[in-house]
Amino acid sequence: MQETMTIREKLDISKKAFELLDAGDEEGFSRTIRSAPMPPYLAKTAKDLMGADFLVQGGWNLSEAEAEFGIDWLNN
């Protein structure tokens, strides 16, 4: 199981992502921001509203949701 990222690590990822966005690199922003774990409550809401495929195909980091809801949570 992957270790949970610290708040500092998450903020560093966000900072890097917004630096890329400010530099006009929207693809880099998107790729970088998705590398930070999505909070479980947001992942659940996204699954409910947009479906599991949205999360899987989008390449979102779902490690915290998997830790909270279980490895098969997207299939339930």
DAURSUL-V128102 format. One record per residue. N is the residue number from 0. RES is the residue in one small letter. PHI is phi in whole degrees, 0 to 359 (NA if undefined). Layout:
n: [N | N]
res: [RES | RES]
phi: [PHI | PHI]
//
This chain:
n: [0 | 1 | 2 | 3 | 4 | 5 | 6 | 7 | 8 | 9 | 10 | 11 | 12 | 13 | 14 | 15 | 16 | 17 | 18 | 19 | 20 | 21 | 22 | 23 | 24 | 25 | 26 | 27 | 28 | 29 | 30 | 31 | 32 | 33 | 34 | 35 | 36 | 37 | 38 | 39 | 40 | 41 | 42 | 43 | 44 | 45 | 46 | 47 | 48 | 49 | 50 | 51 | 52 | 53 | 54 | 55 | 56 | 57 | 58 | 59 | 60 | 61 | 62 | 63 | 64 | 65 | 66 | 67 | 68 | 69 | 70 | 71 | 72 | 73 | 74 | 75]
res: [m | q | e | t | m | t | i | r | e | k | l | d | i | s | k | k | a | f | e | l | l | d | a | g | d | e | e | g | f | s | r | t | i | r | s | a | p | m | p | p | y | l | a | k | t | a | k | d | l | m | g | a | d | f | l | v | q | g | g | w | n | l | s | e | a | e | a | e | f | g | i | d | w | l | n | n]
phi: [NA | 285 | 291 | 288 | 285 | 284 | 301 | 300 | 298 | 295 | 295 | 297 | 296 | 298 | 299 | 298 | 299 | 287 | 296 | 295 | 297 | 299 | 276 | 89 | 263 | 293 | 294 | 296 | 301 | 299 | 298 | 289 | 295 | 285 | 281 | 280 | 298 | 286 | 302 | 307 | 294 | 287 | 298 | 296 | 296 | 298 | 298 | 295 | 272 | 241 | 95 | 296 | 300 | 303 | 289 | 292 | 292 | 282 | 73 | 292 | 279 | 252 | 300 | 287 | 294 | 297 | 294 | 277 | 258 | 103 | 297 | 261 | 299 | 290 | 272 | 259]
//
